[in-house]
């Protein structure tokens, strides 16, 4: 339920469960969605799926671009200032 409501970690875990069942198309779909939400574990899983021949180069590229886009969306001067203040 959490995965369907946009929780990236839950979506990643569904991908892992599907991968363990060797249902790679569903595993890839879950990890792709989660990577686009900024989940780094999903991006790594997509990389493994690609390296092992289960995902296409296009699917991995889509995950990577989506992940990078998600990181860009989360950047802001306020977040940078807060990070700097916490390092003091």
C-alpha positions as CSV (number, residue, x, y, z in Angstrom):
1,X,0.0,0.0,0.0
2,X,2.8,2.4,0.9
3,X,4.5,1.8,-2.5
4,X,1.4,2.7,-4.3
5,X,1.1,5.9,-2.3
6,X,4.5,7.1,-3.5
7,X,6.9,5.7,-0.8
8,X,10.2,5.2,-2.7
9,X,11.7,2.7,-0.2
10,X,8.6,0.6,-0.2
11,X,8.6,0.6,-4.0
12,X,12.3,-0.5,-3.9
13,X,11.4,-3.4,-1.5
14,X,8.7,-4.6,-3.8
15,X,11.2,-4.6,-6.6
16,X,13.6,-6.7,-4.5
17,X,10.7,-9.2,-3.7
18,X,9.8,-9.5,-7.3
19,X,13.5,-10.0,-8.2
20,X,13.8,-12.7,-5.6
21,X,10.8,-14.4,-7.3
22,X,12.7,-14.0,-10.6
23,X,9.9,-11.8,-11.9
24,X,12.3,-9.4,-13.5
25,X,9.9,-7.3,-15.6
26,X,7.9,-6.3,-12.5
27,X,11.1,-5.9,-10.4
28,X,12.5,-3.5,-13.0
29,X,9.3,-1.6,-13.1
30,X,9.3,-1.1,-9.4
31,X,13.0,-0.1,-9.2
32,X,12.6,2.2,-12.1
33,X,9.8,4.1,-10.5
34,X,11.7,4.2,-7.2
35,X,14.9,5.4,-8.8
36,X,12.9,8.3,-10.4
37,X,11.8,9.2,-6.9
38,X,15.5,9.6,-5.9
39,X,16.1,6.2,-4.2
40,X,19.8,5.4,-4.7
41,X,19.4,1.7,-3.8
42,X,16.9,1.4,-6.7
43,X,19.4,3.0,-9.1
44,X,22.1,0.5,-8.0
45,X,19.6,-2.3,-8.5
46,X,18.8,-1.1,-12.0
47,X,22.5,-1.0,-12.7
48,X,22.8,-4.6,-11.6
49,X,19.8,-5.6,-13.6
50,X,21.4,-4.0,-16.7
51,X,24.8,-5.6,-16.0
52,X,23.2,-9.0,-15.7
53,X,21.2,-8.6,-18.8
54,X,17.7,-8.3,-17.3
55,X,17.2,-4.6,-18.0
56,X,18.0,-2.8,-21.3
57,X,20.4,0.0,-21.7
58,X,17.4,2.3,-22.3
59,X,15.8,1.2,-19.0
60,X,19.0,1.9,-17.1
61,X,19.4,5.3,-18.8
62,X,15.8,6.2,-17.9
63,X,16.5,5.3,-14.3
64,X,19.7,7.3,-14.2
65,X,18.1,10.4,-15.8
66,X,15.1,10.2,-13.5
67,X,17.3,9.8,-10.4
68,X,19.4,12.8,-11.4
69,X,16.3,14.8,-12.1
70,X,15.0,14.0,-8.7
71,X,18.2,15.2,-7.1
72,X,18.0,18.4,-9.0
73,X,14.4,19.0,-7.9
74,X,15.5,18.6,-4.2
75,X,18.3,21.2,-4.5
76,X,17.7,24.6,-3.1
77,X,19.8,27.4,-1.4
78,X,17.8,26.9,1.8
79,X,18.8,23.2,1.9
80,X,22.4,24.1,1.2
81,X,22.4,26.6,4.1
82,X,20.9,24.1,6.5
83,X,23.4,21.5,5.5
84,X,26.3,24.0,6.1
85,X,24.8,25.0,9.5
86,X,24.6,21.4,10.6
87,X,28.3,20.8,9.8
88,X,29.4,23.5,12.3
